[in-house]
Amino acid sequence: MKYFSASSVVAVLVFGLLFLVPNLPLGQLGIPSNLVTELLILTILALGLNVIIGYTGLLHLGIAGVYGIGTVCTGILVTEAFPFQQSFVITLIISTVVTALISMAITAPVLRLRGDYFALVTLGFCEIVVTVLKEFEHITGGKKTLQNLRPPLFPEFLSSLEQSLDLVGKWRIFPIFYYICLGLLLLIFLGLRNLEKSRIGRGFVAIREDELAASAMGLNPAKLKLMAIGIGSGIVGLAGCLFAVHSTNTTEPQVSFTFNVSVIILASVILGGMGSRTGMLVGVLLLLGYDKIGTRLLSDVLSQLPDKPYFKLSSWRYMIFGLVLILMMRFRPYGIIPEKRN
Amino acid sequence: MDLCLFAEFSFQSLSQYVLNGLLMGALFALIALGYTLVYGIIELVNFAHGDVFMLGCVLTYFLCMFAPEYPTSLIFIPLLLLIVPICCSLLNITINYLVYRPLRKAPRLVPLVSALGVSFVLINVGQMAIGTSPKSIQAQLLPSETNQSSANRETENATRSNEASEELTRPRRSWLTWADILLIGTVIPAMTGLALLVKFTKIGKAMRATAQNPIAARLMGINVEFVIALTFALGGIFAGLAAVVFTLKITTIDYLMGYKNGLYAFTAAVVGGVGSIPGAVLGGILIGLIYSLGAVYIGGAWVDACIFGTLIILLVFRPSGILGTRVREKV
């Protein structure tokens, strides 16, 4: 009997590495610490998308819009312009739930569509969400965004705990917030592991493999798909909340939440292996790690070359994501670390 | 008096907007044909099609740098209408051969994801070619409108100077610009040609047969791969024609224009019923009208939302479009 599969060994190794990252001399290597944290947040985002695309097989192309909903939701709950001004813990929970509910509400009518039409409809939703976030300036701040999001960690009745732990104002700074994100990532990772083994998770996979056969076996595809959208979007909303708190504003919607962002996340999900949790970790850390951090390190090396667009890594960005999608689909459609199939 | 003026103004401008919408719609229809033909044959939403159109615009932009001065440039336009469609169709055939052909037997969403990848690669090529900022063509190929009308206005002003203020309040007199005439002169022959090709030639019959049932078509001795390649080539030709006309009409291009215009065109294809050629034309015109009138009466920022809203509502309530027939999903 085999107790440890290869992918779980990889997962343990990756988490161990991520745990040690703050001890590395990041400053000397020229890696900005906020990018490392952002990478963790994007990993959570990819895990959320994986529930929708990987487990259930719904090609959702508008995940950036869902991410945007989570971010703006956090902005509204925290900013001084509105009377809420909640703490981080409360905001995290509310953002997760609200994003899941909004996403379920807008996706529910289109769940019966075929795969490719579903992809286009979600893409359309993403564009509409971006427009709404951009134009409803009184609520979302529009292009100016909601600024200065610096919530306390705990709600008021626990503020003495925050003081006694000496975290006031400090918890948002690099190592501590990084560990908060890492903890949440680990929590979601383990939660998804349990989900995969549960009745619901197996239902998701059954729908992906053959919807008709699954419904003949007594599963309710519509209900399960809606659940997958809810769980996935909830995780994405949580990532959005972390992103808002991390960057202390709700970033411009037409930059951060567009179709391109959706495809970039999709590329890392596909690189890692649809449906495989460990694959998500590896895919995001490789592809987005290269995009966010690797390019910085390499561009120093390349800066000696003449100043032409094709000598700059930034001008190859789309090409790399595009080639990842094409080549993975052609040669390894189940990703670097394929999901275990029994 | 005031009210009367306003009414006249609004009617004139409304008709101008409707006309603009129809013209933009004809352009969208040209692009939409590329989606509809490919979808009709292999059921693939070819995301990369909009970016093939974008690269056509980029090619036109570069070719316009070699354009001669105005009167001789009128010979140059047919040359553009020849070179750019050929390049676009070659590009489309290459993409089909390298990327989609190996995936024919894969599940349906696999080529769709590949198409997204191709789209990104083409965007990157466009970005390398023209950079990230929008570019506009410098050469003047068509007779200019502004000189003519301002010259007219000057003579009128000289003779009837007391009516000068009234002259200014009116919208521009010419309804159709030369670029619009070029557009009409390209779109109508192209669409007629396609309709005749599909309806009356042997290869058109083969295309229709493949669209109905690829396996049966193969059994009847039709070279299905050839038909698919031809479909991509036709799509490329239409994208190229649209690119030339678009570049000469709008004159500003950028490397992300393929995504938006491609989605408008795809929406047009869906509105009319994916796979239906007259449907693509009808859908294109409807989307063009929404595009033009929505920008004026709802606000430019909401145009995209309107068009995608249309797409969503249609896909939910009538996925087969206006002219398409409803097909039940087979097991």
Interface residues (C-beta under 8 A of the other chain):
Chain A: G57 L59 L61 P109 V110 L113 R114 G115 D116 Y117 A119 L120 V121 L123 G124 F125 E127 I128 T131 V132 K134 E135 L212 F259 V263 L266 A267 I270 P309 Y310 S315 W316 R317 Y318 M319 F321 G322 L323 V324 L325 I326 M329 R330 P333
Chain B: E43 L44 V45 V99 P102 L103 A106 R108 L109 V110 P111 L112 V113 S114 L116 G117 V118 S119 F120 V121 L122 I123 N124 V125 Q127 M128 G131 Y259 L263 F266 V270 A301 W302 D304 A305 F308 G309 L311 I312 L315 V316 P319 E329 V331
